[in-house]
């Protein structure tokens, strides 16, 4: 019991130390930015200031934006991101498993996937807008293309890295293909798949925002584009802050999910 208490106390001290260092860095960066802006050492028109950005965000939430309530834009972007993330992950896992387990499919479709992966997906945004319009489907399609390949390559590699001896032992015990997939292959590849979720959600968010930036009528990307068109640097930074907070919250949720499904693995804090 005393050893557990010591370990918990040590872990708590490490967390407090890390939090204190993060706060110090935060204060140093944004405090310096605010001072330089107030002293006019940097031009507030081009760089704004942390206080002005915070004031803009509060004003958006209290009074709304010139394009409507802020929560409407936030919900649209979040919904596009979540749908693109879920669809991209599901397609990536299915395709990665299929090609990882079947050499013929891997040989046939491998070059095409590599070719599509080398294509800058951002250039697809205008095509998707032409195909699906300015609404949500075009943003979801772009987010899916950005998310799919990250999850696919991780799932593919995870399936390929499954211990052959483990598979052979399961077959000797009478496991069929479904049981192999459910109890051996997917659990073994789960580490690879979950590790890809951290970056894939960010890319789904990028897809939604880039699509909104190029052509939309709602969303945080639309707000940023409107602020840019009006030379409102504070509005641009305020939109970026909201996107960053969303990405951090999603990363925290994925980390909790990772710990839940891979409890046996030590995750470095």
Secondary structure, DSSP 8 states (H G I E B T S, - for coil): -HHHHHHHHHHHHHHHHHHHHHHHHHHHHHHHHHHHHHTTSS-HHHH--HHHHHHHHHHHHHH-BTTB-HHHHHHHHHHHHHHHHHHHHHHHHHHHHHHHH-HHHHHHHHHHHHHHHHS-GGGHHHHHHHHH-SSHHHHHHHHHHHHHHHHHHHHHHHHHTS-HHHHHHHHHTT--HHHHIIIIIHHHHHHHHHHHHHHHHHHHHHHHHHHHHHS-SSSHHHHHHHHHHTT-HHHHHHHHHHHHHHHHHHHHHHHHHHHHH-TTS----
